């Protein structure tokens, strides 16, 4: 069964994407700091930057996938059912 793209699904996908991108940004920033500075230090500004960028990326990804799902839903509702025999 296919889920219909609802507003709740949009918000959940934005939240999920933001969390994943935030965690990925923090981990990558720690790895880069360790490679170049040889320590695992992070300050508030690094966390804030990762948070802002993750919200932007999560919103873009969630909204984009939701829009494509809505377009796909419209296409399938407009096309007549095909009878393959």
Secondary structure, 3 states (H helix, E strand, C coil): CCCCCCHHHHHHHHHHHHHHHHHHHHHHHHHHHHHHHCCCCCCHHHHHHHHHHHHHHHHHHHHHHHHHHHHHHHHHHHCCCCCCC
